[in-house]
Amino acid sequence: MTIVVMGVSGSGKTTIGKLLATRLGCRFLDGDDFHTPENVAKMAAGTPLTDEDRRPWLERLNRELAARPKTVLACSALKESYRQILSQGLDDCRIVHLRGNIELIRSRLEQRKHRYMPASLLESQFASLEPPDDAIEVDVSKDAPQCLEAIAARLAT
């Protein structure tokens, strides 16, 4: 099984993804680790990535997932087309959508320093977000252990 933990920046993808991977005995991959230097520079400058910027990144993540069964991936995966690229050819790919309102997420981003994603890009992420229809949805106003338990319960059914 492959699990993509998705959501906007600041929703807790890495934190919850790592907890979930440990709980399930899976590998953990952080999608941010696979961005090209050009994409990192654009984001650091406050420029949102285009679909064309993202495509090679998403295709690389798909290859990583195909080569590593039983993986939890933290990845924004904001659009349905992105999720289709990520899951292409994978037998059992499940999506976990970490959702929260923009005020909560903004307050979290203001309290931490992301490697290269400025809080100014949050609005563009919410504007791009296409909530998935078939995902395990988790309200991130709860703490990480509560989110983990909600995901584990849904995966067990």
Number of C-alpha atoms within 10 A of each C-alpha: 14 21 24 26 28 27 25 25 22 28 26 23 26 22 14 23 27 22 18 26 18 13 12 13 12 19 17 20 22 17 19 17 11 16 17 13 9 11 19 19 14 15 18 16 13 15 16 18 16 9 12 8 15 16 15 15 20 23 16 17 23 20 17 16 25 18 11 16 17 19 24 31 29 25 25 24 27 20 16 14 12 18 20 13 19 26 23 14 13 16 11 11 19 18 21 22 27 24 20 19 12 16 9 14 20 18 12 16 19 12 9 10 12 13 10 15 22 17 19 14 18 19 14 13 19 16 9 13 16 14 18 17 10 10 15 17 20 17 15 21 15 11 11 17 13 15 21 19 13 15 18 15 10 11 12 6 5
